[in-house]
């Protein structure tokens, strides 16, 4: 994506590309990804948990 220029971020997420795709497609739960070490969170864990549903919404079923 790119550098954030809106001030200091409360939390940042780090993934390997393939793990990000799994989470984004709903094939891996973000909480499970974090517990397994596939997703790293830097900063406020509570802020990350608060915004995780907004960042990674459940995929719609068509």
C-alpha positions in Angstrom: 0.0 0.0 0.0 2.4 2.7 1.1 3.5 4.9 4.0 0.8 6.3 6.2 0.9 10.1 6.2 -1.9 10.9 8.6 0.0 10.9 11.9 1.1 8.1 14.1 -0.8 4.8 13.6 -2.3 3.2 16.7 -1.5 -0.3 15.3 0.1 -1.7 12.2 -0.4 -5.2 10.7 2.4 -7.3 9.1 1.8 -10.4 7.0 3.4 -12.6 4.4 1.6 -12.0 1.1 0.0 -15.5 1.0 -1.3 -15.1 4.6 -2.8 -11.7 3.8 -4.6 -13.1 0.9 -6.0 -15.9 3.1 -7.3 -13.4 5.7 -8.7 -11.0 3.0 -10.6 -13.9 1.3 -11.9 -15.2 4.6 -10.0 -18.4 4.4 -8.1 -17.6 7.6 -9.6 -15.9 10.7 -7.5 -12.8 11.7 -7.4 -13.9 15.3 -6.2 -17.3 14.4 -3.6 -15.7 12.1 -2.3 -13.6 15.0 -2.2 -16.5 17.4 -0.3 -18.7 14.9 2.2 -15.8 14.2 1.0 -15.4 10.6 0.0 -11.9 11.4 2.1 -9.5 13.5 0.6 -6.5 15.2 2.8 -3.5 16.2 1.4 -0.9 18.6 -1.9 -1.1 20.4 -3.4 -4.6 20.4 -6.8 -3.2 21.6 -6.9 -0.7 18.7 -6.1 -3.6 16.3 -8.9 -5.7 17.7 -11.3 -2.8 17.5 -10.7 -2.2 13.8 -10.1 -5.8 12.6 -13.7 -6.3 11.5 -13.6 -3.0 9.5 -10.3 -3.9 7.8 -11.1 -7.6 7.2 -14.9 -7.9 6.9 -16.4 -11.3 6.4 -16.6 -12.1 2.7 -20.2 -12.0 1.3 -21.6 -15.3 0.2 -22.9 -15.2 -3.3 
